[in-house]
């Protein structure tokens, strides 16, 4: 699943390809926007908010401000192509949005929650989110306050709840809990130094901005980029104990039972 840094990187790709250009055509393959035509609209910027993408536009006639919103969820992606270049990102039946300018074409595959709203109403779509780990609104104290408001919730699912802090996905959840030595099922109330935990999460995401290979170990070599995530039954890099994998809620979690002692899973 794309995490906050991946969505941030995607926003930068769209920004470089589209910002400052007028659209020469659009194609929406979602029912709610099937008849929408953005030809002549000016692309102002592309921003990310947690795991949400916000492409901000000016209307062609009156300069009104609009936002094209999309969410990548588990398998969505945006790709950009030069005019005439073959679209090779995904099968054609997964295309949901196509935006064309004189110099680039942006194609959105398997996008979710696609909507076009006045920019002043963006809060309807993203206002529920907690502070964005890669945004100007990042506030570790506010993230701690939101987490602490549900003290009985296990810390693993709490970190994934985008209403607490926006941008953490399963990879960073597993890795930050390993690095802090915290069992994923520890109740929020029993987690020592929540401030240190969320600060580390922000630092891990920030370290991966601008690159597609996500690493929490400092290594970009294949097979060496994570401590526990995706490493079921492999030896913990710290103590040698076999890494475990279990279902936690609707998601899987990876952890080291020696380095992260606590509730049996």
TORZA-834857 format. One record per residue (C-alpha): residue in one letter; x, y, z; chain. Coordinates in nm, 2 decimals. Example, Ala and Ser with C-alpha at 12.3 -4.5 7.8 and 13.67 -1.06 7.14 Angstrom:
2
SITE   dolum        x        y        z   pami
SITE       a     1.23    -0.45     0.78      A
SITE       s     1.37    -0.11     0.71      A
END
This chain:
265
SITE   dolum        x        y        z   pami
SITE       x     0.00     0.00     0.00      A
SITE       x     0.14     0.34    -0.09      A
SITE       x     0.25     0.53     0.22      A
SITE       x     0.29     0.90     0.29      A
SITE       x     0.63     0.93     0.13      A
SITE       x     0.52     0.75    -0.19      A
SITE       x     0.22     0.98    -0.22      A
SITE       x     0.44     1.28    -0.16      A
SITE       x     0.68     1.16    -0.43      A
SITE       x     0.38     1.10    -0.67      A
SITE       x     0.26     1.46    -0.61      A
SITE       x     0.61     1.59    -0.70      A
SITE       x     0.60     1.38    -1.03      A
SITE       x     0.26     1.53    -1.12      A
SITE       x     0.37     1.88    -1.02      A
SITE       x     0.68     1.86    -1.25      A
SITE       x     0.47     1.72    -1.54      A
SITE       x     0.16     1.94    -1.52      A
SITE       x     0.20     2.25    -1.31      A
SITE       x     0.17     2.58    -1.50      A
SITE       x     0.02     2.41    -1.81      A
SITE       x    -0.33     2.42    -1.95      A
SITE       x    -0.50     2.09    -2.01      A
SITE       x    -0.56     2.00    -2.37      A
SITE       x    -0.79     1.72    -2.29      A
SITE       x    -0.92     1.50    -2.01      A
SITE       x    -1.09     1.16    -1.98      A
SITE       x    -1.26     1.04    -1.67      A
SITE       x    -1.35     0.67    -1.65      A
SITE       x    -1.54     0.69    -1.33      A
SITE       x    -1.92     0.73    -1.33      A
SITE       x    -1.94     1.05    -1.12      A
SITE       x    -1.72     1.24    -1.35      A
SITE       x    -1.78     1.06    -1.68      A
SITE       x    -1.90     1.37    -1.86      A
SITE       x    -1.65     1.62    -1.71      A
SITE       x    -1.42     1.80    -1.95      A
SITE       x    -1.13     1.99    -1.81      A
SITE       x    -1.00     2.11    -2.15      A
SITE       x    -0.86     2.46    -2.10      A
SITE       x    -0.82     2.44    -1.72      A
SITE       x    -0.49     2.56    -1.58      A
SITE       x    -0.30     2.32    -1.34      A
SITE       x    -0.18     2.53    -1.05      A
SITE       x    -0.01     2.27    -0.83      A
SITE       x    -0.02     1.92    -0.70      A
SITE       x    -0.01     1.85    -0.32      A
SITE       x    -0.03     1.55    -0.10      A
SITE       x    -0.22     1.52     0.23      A
SITE       x    -0.13     1.20     0.41      A
SITE       x    -0.23     0.94     0.15      A
SITE       x    -0.45     1.17    -0.05      A
SITE       x    -0.35     1.36    -0.38      A
SITE       x    -0.49     1.70    -0.45      A
SITE       x    -0.44     1.84    -0.80      A
SITE       x    -0.54     2.21    -0.78      A
SITE       x    -0.68     2.38    -1.09      A
SITE       x    -0.81     2.71    -1.22      A
SITE       x    -1.13     2.71    -1.43      A
SITE       x    -1.08     2.84    -1.78      A
SITE       x    -1.35     3.11    -1.78      A
SITE       x    -1.36     3.28    -1.44      A
SITE       x    -1.04     3.15    -1.28      A
SITE       x    -1.24     2.96    -1.01      A
SITE       x    -1.03     2.73    -0.80      A
SITE       x    -1.10     2.36    -0.81      A
SITE       x    -0.93     2.05    -0.67      A
SITE       x    -0.92     1.70    -0.83      A
SITE       x    -0.89     1.46    -0.54      A
SITE       x    -0.78     1.10    -0.56      A
SITE       x    -0.67     0.83    -0.31      A
SITE       x    -0.43     0.55    -0.41      A
SITE       x    -0.54     0.30    -0.14      A
SITE       x    -0.37    -0.04    -0.19      A
SITE       x    -0.30    -0.04    -0.56      A
SITE       x    -0.36     0.30    -0.72      A
SITE       x    -0.09     0.49    -0.90      A
SITE       x    -0.03     0.79    -1.13      A
SITE       x     0.21     0.77    -1.42      A
SITE       x     0.33     1.04    -1.66      A
SITE       x     0.42     1.00    -2.02      A
SITE       x     0.56     1.22    -2.30      A
SITE       x     0.32     1.28    -2.59      A
SITE       x     0.31     0.98    -2.81      A
SITE       x     0.48     0.75    -2.55      A
SITE       x     0.32     0.41    -2.49      A
SITE       x     0.13     0.39    -2.17      A
SITE       x     0.29     0.09    -2.01      A
SITE       x     0.21     0.14    -1.64      A
SITE       x    -0.09    -0.10    -1.59      A
SITE       x    -0.36    -0.27    -1.80      A
SITE       x    -0.58    -0.02    -1.99      A
SITE       x    -0.90    -0.14    -1.81      A
SITE       x    -0.75     0.00    -1.48      A
SITE       x    -0.73     0.35    -1.61      A
SITE       x    -0.96     0.59    -1.42      A
SITE       x    -0.83     0.94    -1.52      A
SITE       x    -0.63     1.08    -1.81      A
SITE       x    -0.51     1.44    -1.82      A
SITE       x    -0.33     1.58    -2.12      A
SITE       x    -0.11     1.89    -2.17      A
SITE       x     0.10     1.99    -2.47      A
SITE       x     0.41     1.84    -2.31      A
SITE       x     0.28     1.55    -2.09      A
SITE       x     0.01     1.30    -2.02      A
SITE       x    -0.08     1.19    -1.67      A
SITE       x    -0.26     0.86    -1.63      A
SITE       x    -0.42     0.75    -1.31      A
SITE       x    -0.46     0.37    -1.26      A
SITE       x    -0.70     0.21    -1.02      A
SITE       x    -0.76     0.53    -0.84      A
SITE       x    -1.02     0.55    -0.56      A
SITE       x    -1.24     0.83    -0.42      A
SITE       x    -1.20     1.04    -0.73      A
SITE       x    -1.38     1.38    -0.69      A
SITE       x    -1.37     1.73    -0.83      A
SITE       x    -1.46     1.99    -0.56      A
SITE       x    -1.41     2.36    -0.51      A
SITE       x    -1.07     2.41    -0.35      A
SITE       x    -1.23     2.59    -0.06      A
SITE       x    -1.41     2.27     0.02      A
SITE       x    -1.11     2.04     0.04      A
SITE       x    -1.18     1.99     0.41      A
SITE       x    -1.48     1.78     0.32      A
SITE       x    -1.24     1.52     0.18      A
SITE       x    -0.93     1.56     0.40      A
SITE       x    -1.03     1.77     0.70      A
SITE       x    -1.07     1.46     0.92      A
SITE       x    -0.70     1.37     0.89      A
SITE       x    -0.45     1.41     1.17      A
SITE       x    -0.13     1.62     1.12      A
SITE       x     0.05     1.52     0.80      A
SITE       x     0.40     1.37     0.87      A
SITE       x     0.53     1.53     0.55      A
SITE       x     0.32     1.85     0.56      A
SITE       x     0.35     2.20     0.69      A
SITE       x     0.10     2.12     0.95      A
SITE       x     0.31     1.84     1.11      A
SITE       x     0.26     1.88     1.49      A
SITE       x     0.39     1.59     1.70      A
SITE       x     0.21     1.72     2.01      A
SITE       x    -0.12     1.71     1.82      A
SITE       x    -0.05     1.36     1.70      A
SITE       x     0.02     1.25     2.06      A
SITE       x    -0.30     1.42     2.17      A
SITE       x    -0.51     1.23     1.91      A
SITE       x    -0.34     0.90     1.99      A
SITE       x    -0.39     0.95     2.36      A
SITE       x    -0.76     1.02     2.32      A
SITE       x    -0.81     0.64     2.27      A
SITE       x    -0.59     0.49     2.54      A
SITE       x    -0.72     0.13     2.51      A
SITE       x    -0.65     0.10     2.14      A
SITE       x    -0.35    -0.12     2.04      A
SITE       x    -0.06     0.10     1.92      A
SITE       x    -0.03    -0.09     1.59      A
SITE       x    -0.38     0.00     1.46      A
SITE       x    -0.36     0.34     1.62      A
SITE       x    -0.06     0.44     1.41      A
SITE       x    -0.25     0.33     1.09      A
SITE       x    -0.56     0.54     1.18      A
SITE       x    -0.51     0.85     0.96      A
SITE       x    -0.73     1.05     1.19      A
SITE       x    -0.44     1.04     1.44      A
SITE       x    -0.15     1.12     1.21      A
SITE       x    -0.16     1.11     0.83      A
SITE       x     0.09     0.91     0.63      A
SITE       x     0.19     0.60     0.83      A
SITE       x     0.12     0.27     0.65      A
SITE       x     0.19    -0.08     0.74      A
SITE       x     0.56    -0.07     0.66      A
SITE       x     0.64     0.23     0.88      A
SITE       x     0.41     0.10     1.15      A
SITE       x     0.61    -0.22     1.18      A
SITE       x     0.94    -0.06     1.15      A
SITE       x     0.89     0.23     1.40      A
SITE       x     0.76    -0.01     1.66      A
SITE       x     1.06    -0.24     1.61      A
SITE       x     1.30     0.05     1.65      A
SITE       x     1.13     0.16     1.97      A
SITE       x     1.10    -0.19     2.11      A
SITE       x     0.72    -0.19     2.14      A
SITE       x     0.49    -0.48     2.09      A
SITE       x     0.23    -0.39     1.83      A
SITE       x    -0.06    -0.49     2.06      A
SITE       x     0.05    -0.27     2.35      A
SITE       x    -0.23    -0.03     2.45      A
SITE       x    -0.16     0.33     2.37      A
SITE       x    -0.18     0.42     2.74      A
SITE       x     0.12     0.18     2.80      A
SITE       x     0.34     0.31     2.53      A
SITE       x     0.64     0.50     2.67      A
SITE       x     0.72     0.83     2.51      A
SITE       x     0.46     0.86     2.24      A
SITE       x     0.62     1.19     2.14      A
SITE       x     0.95     1.00     2.06      A
SITE       x     0.75     0.74     1.87      A
SITE       x     0.57     0.98     1.63      A
SITE       x     0.88     1.19     1.59      A
SITE       x     1.07     0.88     1.47      A
SITE       x     0.79     0.79     1.23      A
SITE       x     0.82     1.14     1.08      A
SITE       x     1.19     1.11     1.04      A
SITE       x     1.17     0.77     0.87      A
SITE       x     0.91     0.90     0.61      A
SITE       x     1.11     1.22     0.56      A
SITE       x     1.43     1.03     0.49      A
SITE       x     1.26     0.85     0.20      A
SITE       x     1.12     1.16     0.02      A
SITE       x     1.25     1.19    -0.33      A
SITE       x     1.32     0.82    -0.38      A
SITE       x     1.11     0.52    -0.45      A
SITE       x     1.31     0.27    -0.26      A
SITE       x     1.19     0.29     0.10      A
SITE       x     1.45     0.21     0.36      A
SITE       x     1.44     0.22     0.74      A
SITE       x     1.78     0.05     0.79      A
SITE       x     2.00     0.30     0.60      A
SITE       x     2.07     0.05     0.32      A
SITE       x     1.92     0.06    -0.02      A
SITE       x     2.04    -0.28    -0.12      A
SITE       x     1.77    -0.53    -0.21      A
SITE       x     1.66    -0.74     0.09      A
SITE       x     1.83    -0.50     0.34      A
SITE       x     1.59    -0.21     0.35      A
SITE       x     1.37    -0.32     0.65      A
SITE       x     1.42    -0.45     1.00      A
SITE       x     1.11    -0.67     1.03      A
SITE       x     0.86    -0.57     0.76      A
SITE       x     0.82    -0.85     0.50      A
SITE       x     1.07    -1.07     0.68      A
SITE       x     0.86    -1.34     0.84      A
SITE       x     1.07    -1.63     0.98      A
SITE       x     1.39    -1.46     0.89      A
SITE       x     1.64    -1.37     1.17      A
SITE       x     1.60    -1.04     1.34      A
SITE       x     1.88    -0.81     1.24      A
SITE       x     1.94    -0.72     1.60      A
SITE       x     1.91    -1.04     1.80      A
SITE       x     1.87    -1.33     1.55      A
SITE       x     1.52    -1.44     1.67      A
SITE       x     1.28    -1.54     1.39      A
SITE       x     1.06    -1.25     1.28      A
SITE       x     0.69    -1.32     1.33      A
SITE       x     0.39    -1.23     1.12      A
SITE       x     0.03    -1.21     1.25      A
SITE       x    -0.30    -1.06     1.16      A
SITE       x    -0.38    -0.76     1.36      A
SITE       x    -0.73    -0.63     1.28      A
SITE       x    -0.75    -0.61     0.91      A
SITE       x    -0.38    -0.58     0.85      A
SITE       x    -0.08    -0.80     0.91      A
SITE       x     0.20    -0.70     1.14      A
SITE       x     0.57    -0.81     1.16      A
SITE       x     0.76    -0.80     1.48      A
SITE       x     1.05    -0.95     1.68      A
SITE       x     0.92    -1.12     2.00      A
SITE       x     1.26    -1.07     2.17      A
SITE       x     1.32    -0.71     2.08      A
SITE       x     0.96    -0.62     2.12      A
SITE       x     0.84    -0.80     2.43      A
SITE       x     0.49    -0.77     2.56      A
SITE       x     0.15    -0.92     2.48      A
SITE       x     0.17    -1.26     2.33      A
SITE       x     0.04    -1.27     1.97      A
END
